[in-house]
């Protein structure tokens, strides 16, 4: 074993003195001295980083797309699509290929109380 330790030491690794002492002191053949166990320290608290602010809504003088409307309503894009399709949300259709929202109409819809689940 001494040969193995010298080889290990040549690579820059040497067994820790506490590890050797605990192996020698453990078991029935030990010296009878109590073995001190190392206590684990609780992990350091994680540092929380400041949340990156959500992307800002487009200006009110532009039409909003589904994602902007979903961000404003704090809903998913699929919820916005479903409510636009069934006529619940005020929506403008663009030549059959897309939908857009006028911010003032969407705000008025929320303030009118229609956002509470009532359908038109």
C-alpha positions as CSV (number, residue, x, y, z in Angstrom):
1,X,0.0,0.0,0.0
2,X,2.9,2.3,0.7
3,X,3.9,1.8,-2.9
4,X,0.5,2.9,-4.1
5,X,0.6,6.0,-1.9
6,X,4.0,7.0,-3.4
7,X,2.6,6.6,-6.9
8,X,-0.4,8.6,-6.0
9,X,1.7,11.3,-4.5
10,X,3.8,11.5,-7.6
11,X,0.6,12.6,-9.5
12,X,-0.1,15.3,-7.0
13,X,-2.8,13.4,-5.1
14,X,-2.3,12.3,-1.5
15,X,-5.0,10.8,0.7
16,X,-6.5,13.2,3.2
17,X,-5.3,12.8,6.7
18,X,-8.8,12.7,8.1
19,X,-9.8,9.9,5.7
20,X,-6.8,7.8,6.8
21,X,-7.7,8.4,10.5
22,X,-11.3,7.5,10.0
23,X,-10.4,4.3,8.2
24,X,-7.9,3.4,11.0
25,X,-10.4,4.3,13.8
26,X,-13.4,2.5,12.4
27,X,-14.3,-1.1,12.8
28,X,-13.8,-3.5,15.7
29,X,-10.0,-3.3,15.5
30,X,-10.0,0.5,16.0
31,X,-8.2,2.3,18.8
32,X,-11.5,2.9,20.6
33,X,-11.3,6.7,20.1
34,X,-14.5,8.2,18.8
35,X,-14.4,9.2,15.2
36,X,-15.3,12.7,14.5
37,X,-17.7,13.1,11.6
38,X,-17.7,16.1,9.5
39,X,-21.0,17.9,9.6
40,X,-22.4,19.1,6.3
41,X,-23.0,22.8,6.0
42,X,-26.3,23.8,4.4
43,X,-26.0,24.9,0.8
44,X,-25.5,28.6,0.3
45,X,-28.7,30.4,-0.7
46,X,-29.1,30.9,-4.4
47,X,-28.8,34.4,-5.6
48,X,-31.7,35.4,-7.6
49,X,-31.1,37.6,-10.6
50,X,-33.4,40.5,-11.4
51,X,-36.1,39.4,-13.8
52,X,-35.8,40.7,-17.2
53,X,-38.8,42.9,-17.8
54,X,-41.3,41.6,-20.3
55,X,-41.2,43.0,-23.7
56,X,-43.2,46.3,-24.0
57,X,-46.4,46.4,-25.8
58,X,-46.4,48.1,-29.2
59,X,-47.6,51.7,-29.2
60,X,-51.3,52.5,-29.2
61,X,-51.1,54.0,-32.7
62,X,-50.2,50.6,-34.2
63,X,-52.3,47.5,-34.6
64,X,-51.5,44.8,-32.2
65,X,-50.9,41.2,-33.3
66,X,-52.1,38.1,-31.4
67,X,-49.0,38.0,-29.2
68,X,-49.3,41.7,-28.1
69,X,-53.0,41.2,-27.3
70,X,-52.2,38.0,-25.3
71,X,-49.5,39.9,-23.4
72,X,-51.9,42.8,-22.7
73,X,-54.7,40.4,-21.6
74,X,-52.3,38.1,-19.7
75,X,-53.6,35.1,-21.6
76,X,-52.1,32.6,-24.0
77,X,-52.0,33.2,-27.8
78,X,-54.3,30.2,-28.3
79,X,-56.9,31.7,-25.9
80,X,-56.8,35.0,-27.9
81,X,-57.2,33.1,-31.2
82,X,-60.2,31.2,-29.8
83,X,-61.9,34.3,-28.5
84,X,-61.3,36.2,-31.7
85,X,-62.8,33.3,-33.7
86,X,-65.9,33.0,-31.6
87,X,-66.5,36.8,-31.7
88,X,-65.7,37.5,-28.0
89,X,-62.8,39.8,-28.7
90,X,-63.0,42.9,-30.9
91,X,-60.8,42.0,-33.8
92,X,-59.9,43.3,-37.3
93,X,-59.4,40.8,-40.1
94,X,-56.7,41.6,-42.6
95,X,-57.7,40.3,-46.0
96,X,-58.4,36.8,-44.8
97,X,-54.9,36.1,-43.8
98,X,-54.4,37.5,-40.3
99,X,-56.0,39.2,-37.4
100,X,-55.1,42.4,-35.6
101,X,-56.4,44.3,-32.6
102,X,-57.0,48.0,-32.1
103,X,-55.5,48.8,-28.7
104,X,-58.3,51.3,-27.8
105,X,-61.0,48.7,-28.6
106,X,-59.3,46.0,-26.6
107,X,-58.9,48.3,-23.6
108,X,-62.6,49.3,-23.9
109,X,-63.5,45.6,-24.0
110,X,-61.6,44.9,-20.8
111,X,-63.0,48.0,-19.0
112,X,-66.6,47.1,-20.1
113,X,-66.4,43.9,-18.1
114,X,-66.6,41.6,-21.0
115,X,-63.3,40.2,-20.0
116,X,-65.0,38.5,-17.0
117,X,-66.2,35.7,-19.1
118,X,-69.4,37.1,-20.6
119,X,-69.8,36.7,-24.3
120,X,-71.4,39.1,-26.7
